[in-house]
Amino acid sequence: MTTLHLPIDRSSATPIHRQIYEGIRGAILEGRLRSGRRIPSSRALAMELAVSRLPVLTAYAQLLHEGYLEGRVGSGTFVSASLPDDLLLTRSTATGLRSTTRVSPPAPSPDDGYGGLGPFRMSLPALDEFPHTLWNRLVARQAHALPHAAMAYGDPAGWMPLRAAIADHLRLARAVRCEAEQILVVPGSQAALRLAAAVLLARGDRVAMEEPGYPGARAALTADGAELVPVPVDDEGMSVAALWTRGRRVRVVYVTPSHQYPLGTAMSAARRLALLEWAVARDAWVLEDDYDSEYRYVSRPLGALQGMDGHERVIYVGTFSKVLFPALRIGYLVVPCTLWSRFMHARWAFDLFPPTLYQAVLAEFLRGGHYVRHLRRMRAIYHGRRDALLGGLARHCGERLNVLNADGGLHVTMRLADGLDDADVVARMARRGLTATALSSCYKGRERRSGLLLGFGGSTERRLAEAARVLGEVLRADRG
């Protein structure tokens, strides 16, 4: 909760509600109140200012109407995550600046893509369907039984019982060739990519990546000065023929073969074999991000690329964030034996070792069969949520949206009708409480497709249907 400094002049001819309105609006424009910041309730602010509640309610209503604030049911009132289009120009006028240069918008924060629980939020699983009672029981049991040795400094590679449980699961469910000694536990897939970049790439090296591709991977793999090389994607996945033309300085290629981000396609067997041949011929490495591989709605889950690798050129990346919950912060790599010592050295420098308690809980969750049962149950739930979203879009969005892919994962990829700017549509959706991702943001080059990535994992079928209706209104307003 934020405490607001709003000087009220009771002798002024300006009404109290106008002073409150201008005070809050000025704090937003000047950057003292940032996007996403919760403001006091109308009752609390009225008590703080020693005024009646009516002028506070009047000021809040005006700010909500103009888009400076947004209400969240059950949570309160917050500074809007997507401020009005004319805000930056207004700010220049309010502060007396004479420059006509438009101020660049702030860099996106983690909250822009991953915080919150709103409809269409990407990478969010069904937290409402998580087995809280079972999980709480396992946490209590492991915390009670935690020995002194487990409370001290741990193995940089992770808790061995968890590493063994992960290896068992990957061999059976994902056809990954691995042993427990190859599992390296990290705080999520983003940390895994950052660690791999530190080991495999030096400044000036080139790293190839799918175009379009995952922006988070782009940031992680180029953080130390590596050069990003986009490689086009078609219905069979990354074009290996195009990859061959990118030169010999490509040291690493990053792919999402089971469920390509963001288009959702699966890499064909022929492309997978061709990619492995390229890696051997170029003495390069393949980073396989097994993103959203657990959920497919038109066929059985596909096996991992790593399982086809007979020359140990693939580093496999996985996470439990999408299946369980993001705040768990447990991901892992399957590291080829020839790279193990280099990864261990980098892992130790990263943060010494991963926390032990949740590793112990997750190991029991895996060993007890709870993970497999949870996966099986969630597939049916997500299938229903996907169908509810597609049905709602068909009813309310008509020809303004076309489905590019909805075969698997926790989001559908839609193409916008010609002439629609996806970044503008996303901004206007945000004003209506919907959070989507613009497809164009996933491209590095100038040629970009306009579309929307709509997550459905974290919302109920009823909520998705209502969100589709609101999206239809946004698109029709654009047409008007």
C-alpha positions in Angstrom: 0.0 0.0 0.0 1.3 3.5 -1.0 1.1 6.6 1.2 0.3 9.6 -0.9 1.6 13.1 -0.2 -1.3 15.2 -1.4 -1.3 18.8 0.0 -4.9 20.0 0.2 -5.5 23.8 0.3 -9.0 24.3 1.9 -8.8 28.1 1.2 -8.4 27.5 -2.6 -11.2 28.0 -5.0 -10.3 24.7 -6.6 -12.7 22.0 -5.4 -11.2 19.3 -3.1 -12.0 16.5 -5.6 -10.1 18.4 -8.3 -7.0 18.9 -6.0 -7.0 15.2 -5.2 -7.4 14.3 -8.9 -4.5 16.7 -10.0 -2.3 15.5 -7.1 -2.5 11.9 -8.1 -2.4 12.5 -11.8 0.7 14.7 -11.3 2.4 12.0 -9.2 1.9 9.5 -12.0 3.1 11.9 -14.7 6.2 12.8 -12.8 7.0 9.2 -12.1 6.5 9.3 -8.4 3.7 6.8 -8.7 4.8 4.0 -11.0 2.8 1.5 -13.1 1.4 -1.3 -11.0 1.7 0.5 -7.7 -1.4 0.1 -5.4 -2.9 3.3 -4.1 -4.9 3.7 -0.8 -8.5 2.9 -0.7 -10.9 5.8 -0.9 -11.8 5.4 2.8 -8.1 5.3 3.9 -7.2 8.3 1.8 -10.2 10.3 3.0 -9.1 9.6 6.6 -5.5 10.6 5.9 -6.5 13.9 4.2 -9.2 14.6 6.8 -11.9 15.1 4.2 -15.1 13.3 3.4 -15.1 10.2 1.2 -17.1 11.8 -1.6 -14.4 14.0 -3.2 -12.0 11.0 -3.1 -14.5 8.8 -4.8 -15.1 11.5 -7.4 -11.3 11.9 -8.1 -10.8 8.1 -8.3 -13.7 7.7 -10.8 -12.2 10.4 -13.1 -8.7 8.8 -13.0 -10.2 5.3 -13.7 -12.2 6.7 -16.6 -9.1 8.4 -18.1 -7.0 5.3 -17.7 -4.6 6.5 -15.1 -5.8 3.9 -12.6 -7.3 0.5 -12.9 -9.4 -1.5 -10.5 -8.7 -5.2 -9.7 -11.6 -7.1 -8.1 -10.6 -8.2 -4.6 -7.2 -6.5 -4.8 -7.8 -2.7 -4.9 -6.9 0.2 -7.1 -3.6 0.4 -9.0 -1.7 2.7 -11.3 -2.5 1.5 -14.8 0.1 -0.8 -16.4 -0.8 0.8 -19.7 -1.0 4.6 -19.4 -3.0 6.8 -21.9 -1.4 7.4 -25.3 -1.0 11.2 -24.7 0.5 10.8 -21.2 4.1 11.5 -22.2 3.1 14.7 -24.1 1.0 15.8 -21.1 3.9 15.2 -18.9 6.1 17.5 -20.9 3.5 20.2 -20.7 2.9 19.8 -17.0 6.6 20.1 -16.2 7.1 23.1 -18.4 9.5 21.3 -20.8 9.9 23.0 -24.2 11.4 20.0 -26.0 9.1 18.4 -28.7 11.0 15.1 -28.6 8.7 12.3 -27.5 10.0 10.5 -24.4 10.6 6.8 -25.0 8.4 4.5 -22.9 10.1 2.7 -20.0 11.7 -0.6 -20.6 9.3 -3.5 -19.9 9.4 -4.9 -16.4 8.9 -8.5 -15.4 5.4 -7.5 -14.3 4.6 -6.6 -17.9 4.9 -10.2 -19.0 4.7 -12.5 -16.0 3.1 -10.8 -13.0 -0.6 -10.9 -12.2 -3.4 -13.3 -12.9 -5.3 -11.6 -15.6 -6.9 -13.3 -18.6 -4.5 -14.2 -21.5 -1.4 -13.9 -19.2 1.3 -16.0 -20.8 3.2 -18.8 -19.1 0.7 -19.1 -16.3 -0.5 -22.5 -15.2 -3.9 -23.3 -13.5 -2.9 -22.2 -10.0 -6.6 -22.7 -9.0 -6.3 -26.4 -9.8 -3.0 -27.0 -8.0 -3.1 -29.7 -5.2 -2.4 -27.3 -2.4 -3.4 -29.6 0.4 -1.1 -32.4 -0.8 1.7 -30.0 -1.4 1.4 -28.3 2.0 1.5 -31.7 3.7 4.7 -32.6 1.8 6.3 -29.3 2.7 5.5 -29.7 6.4 6.8 -33.2 6.4 10.1 -32.4 4.7 10.6 -29.2 6.8 10.1 -31.2 10.0 12.4 -34.0 8.9 15.1 -31.8 7.4 18.5 -33.0 8.8 21.2 -30.6 9.9 23.3 -31.6 6.9 20.6 -30.5 4.5 20.5 -27.1 6.3 24.2 -26.5 5.6 25.8 -25.7 2.2 24.7 -28.1 -0.5 25.8 -29.6 -3.7 26.1 -27.0 -6.5 24.4 -29.5 -8.9 21.4 -29.9 -6.6 19.9 -32.3 -4.1 20.8 -35.8 -5.3 17.4 -37.5 -4.6 15.7 -34.8 -6.8 18.3 -35.2 -9.5 17.6 -38.9 -9.6 13.9 -38.4 -9.6 14.2 -35.9 -12.5 16.4 -38.3 -14.5 13.9 -41.2 -14.0 11.0 -39.0 -15.2 12.8 -37.7 -18.2 13.9 -41.2 -19.4 10.3 -42.5 -19.2 8.2 -39.5 -20.2 10.5 -37.5 -22.6 12.8 -40.3 -24.0 15.9 -38.3 -22.7 19.2 -40.2 -22.4 20.5 -39.2 -19.0 21.6 -40.3 -15.6 21.2 -38.4 -12.3 24.9 -37.4 -12.4 24.1 -35.3 -15.6 21.2 -33.3 -14.0 22.1 -29.7 -12.9 19.4 -28.0 -10.8 19.0 -24.2 -11.4 16.3 -21.5 -10.5 14.2 -21.9 -13.6 14.8 -22.2 -17.4 15.9 -18.5 -17.7 18.8 -19.2 -15.3 19.6 -22.4 -17.3 19.9 -20.4 -20.5 22.1 -17.8 -18.8 24.3 -20.4 -17.3 24.6 -22.2 -20.7 25.6 -18.9 -22.4 28.3 -18.3 -19.8 29.8 -21.7 -20.5 29.4 -22.0 -24.3 29.6 -18.4 -25.6 32.3 -15.7 -25.6 32.0 -12.1 -26.8 31.9 -12.1 -30.6 30.6 -15.7 -30.9 27.4 -16.2 -32.8 24.3 -17.9 -31.4 21.5 -18.9 -33.8 17.9 -18.7 -32.7 14.5 -19.3 -34.2 12.8 -16.3 -35.9 10.4 -15.5 -34.4 11.6 -16.7 -31.0 11.5 -16.4 -27.3 12.6 -12.8 -26.2 13.8 -14.1 -22.8 16.2 -16.5 -24.5 17.4 -13.7 -26.8 18.3 -11.6 -23.7 20.0 -14.5 -21.8 22.1 -15.7 -24.7 23.5 -12.3 -25.7 24.0 -10.8 -22.3 27.8 -11.3 -22.5 28.3 -10.0 -26.0 27.4 -12.9 -28.2 25.9 -12.0 -31.6 22.3 -13.2 -32.3 21.7 -14.8 -35.7 17.9 -15.2 -36.5 17.0 -18.3 -38.5 13.5 -18.6 -40.1 10.9 -21.0 -38.9 8.3 -22.8 -41.1 5.7 -25.5 -40.5 8.5 -28.1 -39.8 10.4 -25.9 -37.4 13.8 -24.1 -37.8 15.1 -24.2 -41.3 18.4 -26.1 -41.1 19.2 -25.3 -44.7 19.1 -21.6 -43.7 21.2 -22.4 -40.7 24.0 -23.8 -42.9 24.3 -20.4 -44.6 24.9 -18.5 -41.4 28.6 -19.2 -41.3 31.1 -21.1 -39.2 31.1 -18.7 -36.2 27.8 -20.0 -35.0 28.8 -21.8 -31.8 25.3 -22.5 -30.3 21.8 -22.9 -31.7 18.7 -22.4 -29.5 15.5 -24.3 -30.4 12.1 -25.2 -28.9 11.5 -28.3 -31.0 8.5 -29.8 -29.1 6.4 -26.6 -29.1 8.0 -23.7 -30.9 7.7 -20.4 -29.1 5.7 -18.5 -30.2 4.2 -20.2 -33.3 3.5 -23.5 -31.6 4.8 -25.8 -34.4 6.7 -29.0 -33.7 10.0 -29.7 -35.4 9.7 -32.7 -37.8 11.9 -35.8 -37.4 13.8 -34.9 -40.6 14.6 -31.4 -39.4 15.7 -32.8 -36.0 18.2 -35.2 -37.6 19.4 -32.5 -40.0 20.0 -30.2 -37.0 22.0 -32.9 -35.2 24.1 -33.5 -38.3 24.8 -29.8 -38.5 26.0 -29.7 -34.9 28.4 -32.5 -35.4 29.8 -31.1 -38.6 30.3 -27.6 -37.2 31.4 -28.8 -33.7 28.6 -26.7 -32.3 26.1 -27.1 -29.5 22.3 -27.3 -29.5 20.3 -25.8 -26.6 17.0 -27.6 -26.5 14.4 -25.8 -24.5 11.6 -28.3 -23.9 9.0 -25.6 -23.6 5.4 -26.7 -22.9 6.2 -30.2 -24.2 3.9 -31.9 -21.6 0.6 -30.6 -23.2 -0.5 -31.7 -26.6 -4.2 -31.8 -27.7 -4.0 -33.4 -31.2 -1.5 -36.2 -30.5 0.7 -37.8 -27.9 3.6 -35.6 -26.5 6.6 -35.7 -28.7 9.9 -37.2 -27.6 12.9 -34.9 -26.9 15.5 -34.0 -29.5 18.1 -34.9 -27.0 17.0 -38.6 -27.1 18.0 -38.7 -30.8 21.5 -37.3 -30.2 24.1 -40.0 -30.5 27.1 -37.6 -30.3 26.3 -35.6 -27.1 25.8 -32.3 -28.8 22.5 -31.3 -27.1 22.1 -29.5 -23.8 18.5 -30.1 -22.6 16.7 -27.4 -20.6 13.5 -28.0 -18.5 11.5 -26.4 -15.8 8.6 -27.1 -13.3 7.2 -23.6 -13.6 4.5 -24.4 -16.2 3.4 -27.7 -14.7 3.4 -26.8 -11.0 3.8 -23.1 -10.3 6.3 -20.4 -11.3 7.3 -19.3 -7.8 8.7 -22.8 -7.2 11.8 -21.6 -9.1 13.2 -25.0 -9.9 14.5 -25.8 -13.4 17.3 -28.0 -14.6 19.7 -28.9 -17.4 20.8 -32.3 -18.7 24.5 -31.7 -19.4 26.7 -33.8 -21.7 29.5 -35.6 -19.7 32.2 -33.7 -21.7 30.8 -30.4 -20.5 30.0 -31.3 -16.9 33.1 -29.8 -15.2 32.7 -26.5 -17.1 29.0 -26.2 -16.1 29.8 -27.1 -12.5 32.4 -24.4 -12.3 29.9 -21.8 -13.7 27.1 -23.1 -11.4 29.2 -22.7 -8.3 30.0 -19.1 -9.3 26.3 -18.4 -10.0 25.0 -18.8 -6.4 26.9 -21.7 -4.8 23.9 -24.1 -4.6 20.1 -24.2 -5.0 17.9 -24.1 -1.9 17.3 -27.5 -0.4 13.8 -27.6 1.1 11.7 -27.3 -2.0 14.0 -29.7 -3.8 13.3 -32.3 -1.2 9.5 -31.6 -1.5 9.6 -31.9 -5.3 11.6 -35.1 -5.1 8.9 -36.7 -2.9 6.2 -35.3 -5.3 7.9 -37.0 -8.2 8.8 -40.3 -6.5 5.3 -40.6 -5.0 3.6 -40.5 -8.5 1.9 -37.2 -7.7 3.6 -35.4 -10.6 2.4 -37.9 -13.2 -1.2 -37.9 -11.9 -1.1 -34.0 -11.8 0.0 -33.9 -15.4 -2.7 -36.3 -16.5 -5.4 -34.3 -14.8 -4.1 -30.9 -16.1 -4.1 -32.1 -19.7 -7.8 -32.5 -19.6 -8.4 -29.2 -17.8 -6.2 -27.3 -20.3 -7.9 -29.0 -23.2 -11.2 -27.7 -22.0 -9.8 -24.2 -21.4 -8.3 -24.1 -24.9 -11.6 -25.1 -26.4 -13.4 -22.5 -24.4 -11.1 -19.8 -25.6 -11.3 -20.9 -29.2 -15.0 -21.0 -29.1 -15.2 -17.5 -27.5 -12.9 -16.1 -30.2 -14.9 -17.6 -33.0 -18.1 -16.0 -31.6 -16.8 -12.6 -30.8 -13.7 -11.9 -32.9 -14.9 -13.1 -36.3 -12.5 -12.4 -39.2 -10.3 -10.1 -37.1 -8.3 -13.0 -35.7 -7.1 -16.2 -37.4 -5.7 -19.2 -35.5 -2.1 -19.9 -36.4 -1.6 -22.8 -34.0 -3.4 -24.3 -31.0 -2.1 -27.9 -31.0 -0.4 -27.8 -27.6 1.0 -25.8 -24.8 -0.7 -23.1 -22.7 -1.3 -20.4 -25.3 -2.8 -20.0 -28.7 -1.2 -18.0 -31.5 -3.5 -15.7 -33.5 -2.8 -13.6 -36.5 -4.4 -10.2 -36.7 -6.2 -9.0 -39.8 -4.2 -6.8 -42.1 -3.8 -3.3 -41.0 -4.0 -4.0 -37.3 -1.0 -3.1 -35.2 -0.6 -5.8 -32.6 1.3 -3.6 -30.1 -1.5 -1.0 -30.3 -4.1 -3.8 -29.8 -2.2 -5.1 -26.7 -2.1 -1.6 -25.2 -5.8 -1.1 -25.7 -6.5 -4.6 -24.3 -4.6 -3.7 -21.2 -6.9 -0.8 -20.6 -9.7 -3.3 -20.5 -7.9 -5.6 -18.0 -6.6 -8.1 -20.6 -2.9 -9.0 -20.8 -1.7 -10.4 -24.1 1.7 -10.6 -25.9 2.2 -9.0 -29.3 3.6 -11.5 -31.8 5.7 -8.8 -33.4 7.7 -8.6 -30.2 9.1 -12.0 -30.8 11.0 -11.0 -34.0 14.5 -9.6 -34.2 14.4 -8.6 -37.9 12.4 -6.0 -39.6 9.9 -8.4 -41.3 7.3 -9.1 -38.6 3.9 -10.7 -38.5 1.1 -8.9 -36.5 -0.6 -11.2 -34.1 -1.5 -12.0 -30.5 -0.3 -14.7 -28.1 -3.2 -15.5 -25.8 -2.4 -17.6 -22.7 -5.3 -19.7 -21.4 -3.7 -21.9 -18.7 -4.3 -19.5 -15.7 -8.0 -18.7 -16.3 -11.2 -20.7 -16.0 -13.4 -21.5 -19.0 -16.0 -19.0 -18.0 -13.4 -16.2 -17.5 -11.8 -17.0 -20.9 -15.2 -16.8 -22.7 -15.8 -13.3 -21.1 -12.3 -12.2 -22.0 -12.9 -13.2 -25.6 -16.0 -11.0 -25.6 -14.1 -8.0 -24.3 -11.3 -8.7 -26.9 -14.0 -8.6 -29.6 -15.1 -5.2 -28.4 -11.6 -3.9 -28.6 -11.2 -5.2 -32.1 -14.5 -3.7 -33.2 -13.6 -0.4 -31.7 -10.4 -0.4 -33.8 -12.5 -1.1 -36.9 -14.8 1.8 -36.0 
